[in-house]
């Protein structure tokens, strides 16, 4: 557990300081991957909430080489986070294990050729990772930091089916457990407020997530993006969504953190995207740093911390 004396939760920044001795910054890369949930292998149209362009920084474009994206990303983050002197290449948009293994090896190796890159983080789906790939990544982590970050989104199969996710929770659980057996750090991404889920259901998910061998978690409030199928559903059936207001969300994620295994590192409590993409709650246009500051302040006011109500 990497609890920082200045925080009441297991923070992502402190986790990396414990590993590298200094701040480490992710550099997003768009390596031109697709997704089987879009190209017809599993489904078409993708997940109903998906809008990858909303998360891509300006330097992150597939027509650029991986090296160029990393170098531009490092310059961008040097201006914003001057304390960072080591970087992780973050293969982020779509499914970054959705190619033959030899192609994947070539893509990942390009990132290691850039000075300052200490490792890679691979964002993907839990149904696109097999044992030969895990064996390769396990060998790779002898010389570099490696993390797999899985989009899980929900622990409820009914929800996953409704958002056209294309896999069930059992698949995510099996892959996370397999990744952990290979000794590879593993992250999970979850969304609060997907259609059909009540607040009680979302809170109960903390108990399920706590039993997974996850290294990190990333939480996002449900954000309705323009042009998505979820935006159409939201306009037709807004009563099906639990879209939090700011104060409600702050207390909710603290309630959730209280039940969460304290050994799991929290990377994010909420999402942040450019306002032009959003059709949902105005507070979701706030910068994440401001939302995090309010969460930390409320934790102090409530005199609570991650894992306070956790039951192993």
C-alpha positions as CSV (number, residue, x, y, z in Angstrom):
1,X,0.0,0.0,0.0
2,X,1.3,3.4,-1.0
3,X,-0.7,5.8,1.3
4,X,0.8,9.3,1.3
5,X,0.8,11.2,4.6
6,X,-0.8,14.1,2.8
7,X,-3.7,12.1,1.4
8,X,-6.4,9.8,2.7
9,X,-6.3,7.5,-0.3
10,X,-3.8,5.3,-2.1
11,X,-2.6,7.8,-4.6
12,X,-1.3,7.1,-8.1
13,X,1.5,9.7,-7.9
14,X,2.8,8.3,-4.6
15,X,2.7,4.8,-6.1
16,X,5.1,5.9,-8.9
17,X,7.3,7.9,-6.5
18,X,7.7,4.7,-4.5
19,X,8.8,2.8,-7.7
20,X,10.9,5.5,-9.5
21,X,11.8,7.9,-6.7
22,X,10.3,10.9,-8.6
23,X,7.2,12.0,-10.5
24,X,6.4,9.9,-13.6
25,X,4.1,11.3,-16.4
26,X,2.0,9.3,-18.9
27,X,2.4,10.3,-22.6
28,X,-0.7,9.3,-24.6
29,X,0.0,7.6,-28.0
30,X,-2.4,6.8,-30.8
31,X,-0.8,3.9,-32.6
32,X,-3.7,3.5,-35.1
33,X,-5.3,0.5,-33.4
34,X,-8.9,-0.4,-34.0
35,X,-11.4,-2.4,-31.9
36,X,-13.3,-5.7,-32.6
37,X,-16.4,-4.0,-31.2
38,X,-16.3,-1.6,-34.2
39,X,-14.9,-3.6,-37.1
40,X,-17.5,-6.3,-37.0
41,X,-15.5,-9.1,-35.3
42,X,-17.6,-8.7,-32.2
43,X,-20.0,-5.9,-33.1
44,X,-20.2,-2.6,-35.0
45,X,-20.6,0.9,-33.7
46,X,-18.5,0.3,-30.6
47,X,-19.6,0.8,-27.0
48,X,-22.6,3.3,-26.8
49,X,-20.5,5.7,-24.6
50,X,-17.4,5.7,-26.7
51,X,-15.8,8.9,-28.0
52,X,-12.0,8.4,-28.0
53,X,-11.3,11.7,-29.7
54,X,-12.6,13.4,-26.5
55,X,-9.6,12.1,-24.6
56,X,-6.9,12.5,-27.1
57,X,-4.5,15.4,-26.5
58,X,-3.6,17.5,-29.5
59,X,-0.2,15.9,-30.1
60,X,-1.7,12.4,-30.1
61,X,-2.5,11.6,-33.8
62,X,-2.0,8.2,-35.6
63,X,-0.6,9.9,-38.7
64,X,2.5,10.8,-36.6
65,X,5.1,8.3,-35.7
66,X,5.2,6.9,-32.2
67,X,8.5,8.7,-31.6
68,X,7.1,12.1,-32.7
69,X,4.0,11.7,-30.5
70,X,6.2,10.9,-27.5
71,X,8.6,13.7,-28.1
72,X,5.8,16.3,-28.6
73,X,4.1,14.8,-25.5
74,X,7.2,15.2,-23.4
75,X,7.5,18.9,-24.4
76,X,3.8,19.4,-23.6
77,X,4.1,17.9,-20.2
78,X,7.4,19.6,-19.4
79,X,5.5,22.9,-19.6
80,X,2.6,21.7,-17.5
81,X,4.4,19.3,-15.0
82,X,7.9,20.6,-14.7
83,X,8.8,18.0,-11.9
84,X,8.5,15.0,-14.3
85,X,11.7,13.6,-15.6
86,X,10.6,10.1,-16.5
87,X,7.7,9.1,-18.7
88,X,5.5,6.2,-19.5
89,X,4.3,5.7,-23.1
90,X,0.5,5.2,-22.8
91,X,-1.1,3.4,-25.7
92,X,-4.5,4.7,-25.1
93,X,-7.2,5.0,-27.9
94,X,-9.1,1.9,-28.7
95,X,-7.7,-1.7,-28.2
96,X,-3.9,-1.6,-28.1
97,X,-3.5,-5.4,-28.2
98,X,-5.6,-5.9,-31.3
99,X,-2.9,-6.9,-33.7
100,X,-0.8,-10.0,-34.3
101,X,1.9,-10.5,-31.7
102,X,4.8,-9.7,-33.9
103,X,3.3,-6.3,-34.9
104,X,2.6,-5.6,-31.2
105,X,6.2,-6.2,-30.3
106,X,7.4,-3.9,-33.0
107,X,5.0,-1.1,-31.9
108,X,5.9,-1.4,-28.2
109,X,9.6,-1.5,-28.9
110,X,9.4,1.9,-30.8
111,X,8.4,3.6,-27.5
112,X,11.5,2.2,-25.7
113,X,13.8,3.9,-28.3
114,X,12.9,7.3,-27.0
115,X,15.0,8.8,-24.2
116,X,13.2,9.3,-20.9
117,X,10.7,6.5,-21.5
118,X,10.8,4.2,-18.4
119,X,7.9,1.9,-19.5
120,X,4.6,1.5,-21.2
121,X,1.0,1.3,-20.2
122,X,-1.3,-0.6,-22.6
123,X,-5.0,0.2,-22.7
124,X,-7.1,-2.6,-24.1
125,X,-10.1,-4.9,-23.6
126,X,-10.0,-8.0,-21.3
127,X,-11.0,-10.2,-24.2
128,X,-8.0,-9.3,-26.3
129,X,-5.1,-10.6,-24.1
130,X,-3.8,-14.2,-24.2
131,X,-1.1,-16.1,-22.4
132,X,1.6,-15.8,-25.2
133,X,1.2,-12.0,-25.0
134,X,1.4,-12.1,-21.2
135,X,4.5,-14.2,-21.4
136,X,6.2,-11.7,-23.7
137,X,5.2,-8.7,-21.5
138,X,6.4,-10.6,-18.4
139,X,9.8,-10.9,-20.1
140,X,9.8,-7.3,-21.1
141,X,9.2,-6.1,-17.6
142,X,12.6,-7.4,-16.6
143,X,14.0,-4.2,-18.1
144,X,11.0,-1.8,-18.3
145,X,7.9,-1.0,-16.3
146,X,4.8,-2.6,-18.0
147,X,1.2,-2.2,-17.1
148,X,-2.0,-3.5,-18.7
149,X,-5.0,-1.2,-18.3
150,X,-8.4,-3.0,-18.9
151,X,-11.7,-1.3,-19.7
152,X,-14.1,-3.2,-17.4
153,X,-16.7,-0.3,-17.0
154,X,-19.2,-2.3,-14.9
155,X,-19.4,-5.5,-12.8
156,X,-22.9,-6.1,-14.0
157,X,-23.5,-8.1,-17.1
158,X,-26.9,-6.5,-17.8
159,X,-25.2,-3.1,-18.0
160,X,-22.3,-4.4,-20.2
161,X,-24.9,-5.8,-22.6
162,X,-26.9,-2.6,-22.6
163,X,-23.8,-0.4,-23.5
164,X,-22.8,-3.0,-26.2
165,X,-19.5,-3.8,-24.5
166,X,-19.1,-7.1,-26.2
167,X,-17.8,-9.1,-23.2
168,X,-19.1,-10.1,-19.7
169,X,-17.7,-9.4,-16.3
170,X,-16.5,-13.0,-16.0
171,X,-14.2,-12.4,-18.9
172,X,-12.7,-9.3,-17.2
173,X,-12.3,-11.1,-13.9
174,X,-10.5,-14.1,-15.6
175,X,-8.1,-11.9,-17.5
176,X,-7.3,-9.7,-14.6
177,X,-6.5,-12.8,-12.5
178,X,-4.4,-14.2,-15.3
179,X,-2.5,-11.0,-15.7
180,X,-1.7,-10.9,-12.0
181,X,-0.5,-14.5,-12.1
182,X,2.1,-13.4,-14.6
183,X,3.2,-10.7,-12.2
184,X,2.2,-7.8,-14.5
185,X,0.7,-4.7,-12.9
186,X,-2.9,-4.4,-13.9
187,X,-5.3,-1.4,-14.0
188,X,-9.1,-1.4,-14.3
189,X,-11.4,1.4,-15.7
190,X,-14.9,1.8,-14.3
191,X,-17.8,4.2,-15.1
192,X,-20.3,5.4,-12.5
193,X,-23.8,6.2,-13.8
194,X,-24.2,3.9,-16.7
195,X,-27.9,3.4,-17.7
196,X,-29.9,1.1,-15.5
197,X,-27.5,1.2,-12.5
198,X,-28.7,2.6,-9.2
199,X,-26.5,4.3,-6.7
200,X,-26.8,1.2,-4.4
201,X,-25.6,-1.1,-7.3
202,X,-22.6,1.2,-7.9
203,X,-21.6,1.2,-4.3
204,X,-22.0,-2.6,-4.1
205,X,-19.5,-2.8,-6.9
206,X,-16.8,-1.7,-4.5
207,X,-17.0,-5.0,-2.8
208,X,-16.6,-6.9,-6.1
209,X,-13.7,-4.7,-7.3
210,X,-11.9,-5.1,-4.0
211,X,-11.6,-8.8,-4.5
212,X,-9.8,-8.4,-7.9
213,X,-6.0,-8.5,-8.0
214,X,-5.8,-5.0,-9.5
215,X,-2.9,-2.7,-9.0
216,X,-4.8,0.5,-9.9
217,X,-8.3,1.7,-10.7
218,X,-9.5,4.6,-12.7
219,X,-13.1,5.9,-12.0
220,X,-15.1,8.2,-14.3
221,X,-18.5,9.6,-13.9
222,X,-20.8,8.8,-16.8
223,X,-20.2,11.6,-19.3
224,X,-22.6,11.9,-22.2
225,X,-20.6,12.7,-25.4
226,X,-22.1,14.4,-28.4
227,X,-22.6,12.1,-31.4
228,X,-22.7,8.8,-29.4
229,X,-25.4,6.2,-29.2
230,X,-25.6,6.9,-25.5
231,X,-26.4,10.6,-26.2
232,X,-29.4,9.4,-28.3
233,X,-30.5,7.1,-25.4
234,X,-30.1,9.9,-22.9
235,X,-32.2,12.3,-24.9
236,X,-34.9,9.6,-25.3
237,X,-34.8,8.1,-21.8
238,X,-33.0,10.5,-19.3
239,X,-34.7,8.7,-16.4
240,X,-32.6,5.6,-17.1
241,X,-29.4,7.5,-16.1
242,X,-28.1,8.5,-12.7
243,X,-26.1,11.6,-13.6
244,X,-24.6,13.0,-10.4
245,X,-24.4,16.6,-9.5
246,X,-21.1,17.7,-8.2
247,X,-21.8,17.6,-4.4
248,X,-23.5,14.2,-4.8
249,X,-20.7,12.8,-6.8
250,X,-18.1,13.9,-4.3
251,X,-19.9,12.2,-1.4
252,X,-20.5,9.1,-3.6
253,X,-16.9,8.5,-4.6
254,X,-15.9,9.0,-0.9
255,X,-18.5,6.4,0.1
256,X,-17.1,4.1,-2.6
257,X,-13.5,4.6,-1.5
258,X,-14.4,3.8,2.1
259,X,-15.4,0.3,0.9
260,X,-12.5,-0.1,-1.5
261,X,-9.5,-2.4,-0.7
262,X,-6.9,0.1,0.5
263,X,-4.1,-1.8,-1.4
264,X,-5.6,-0.7,-4.7
265,X,-4.1,2.5,-6.1
266,X,-6.6,5.1,-7.2
267,X,-5.4,6.8,-10.4
268,X,-8.5,9.0,-10.9
269,X,-11.8,9.7,-9.1
270,X,-13.4,11.4,-12.1
271,X,-13.0,12.1,-15.8
272,X,-12.1,15.3,-17.6
273,X,-12.6,16.1,-21.3
274,X,-12.9,19.3,-23.3
275,X,-16.3,20.9,-22.7
276,X,-17.2,21.0,-26.4
277,X,-17.7,17.2,-26.4
278,X,-20.2,17.1,-23.5
279,X,-24.0,17.2,-23.4
280,X,-24.3,16.4,-19.7
281,X,-24.0,18.1,-16.2
282,X,-22.2,21.5,-16.3
283,X,-19.9,20.5,-13.5
284,X,-18.3,17.9,-15.7
285,X,-16.6,20.7,-17.5
286,X,-14.5,21.4,-14.5
287,X,-10.8,20.6,-14.5
288,X,-10.0,17.3,-12.7
289,X,-7.6,19.1,-10.3
290,X,-10.4,21.2,-9.0
291,X,-12.7,18.2,-8.5
292,X,-9.9,16.2,-6.8
293,X,-9.2,19.1,-4.5
294,X,-12.9,19.2,-3.4
295,X,-12.9,15.4,-2.8
296,X,-9.8,15.6,-0.7
297,X,-11.2,18.5,1.3
298,X,-14.5,16.5,1.9
299,X,-12.5,13.5,3.1
300,X,-10.8,15.7,5.7
301,X,-14.2,17.1,6.7
302,X,-15.6,13.6,7.1
303,X,-12.4,12.4,8.7
304,X,-12.5,9.3,6.5
305,X,-10.1,7.4,4.2
306,X,-9.9,4.7,1.6
307,X,-10.6,1.3,3.0
308,X,-12.2,2.5,6.3
309,X,-15.2,0.2,5.7
310,X,-13.3,-2.4,3.7
311,X,-14.0,-6.0,4.7
312,X,-11.6,-8.6,3.3
